[in-house]
């Protein structure tokens, strides 16, 4: 996994993970933080702008999904600080460091927004699954578990989105 986040000076901690391991994890987690913030705002973009006969159910669904992502933003950021790092979570940093493509601003109908979100959720799901393996290899079961929890929800949400597109 290639990091786009600059190296940090870590805080000392009594945590029994080496500085080298923590630094690598903080890099991955800050990358996730940027992508999660980006994905949350994309999901809100869909919540606000979707139109058509399925308006209400999609408007509600997208808001529920954005709420989950908001929780993950906090979980990921606080794992960074627990590991002795600085959470890089401003909108400006998210925009600069996110692995996601920009949202489709032409999207109008439910199908448009569901497709746009499915693309972003797919990219994000891949990143999160790679992060499970990367943090597991670094010997940090807790961070791997955090990623596993996110991954399970994201896979479910991708299923919800893709179920709309069948037929
Ligand atoms: Fe709202």
Boltz pocket constraint, residues with backbone or C-beta under 6 A from the ligand:
constraints:
  - pocket:
      binder: B
      contacts: [[A, 47], [A, 63]]
      max_distance: 6.0
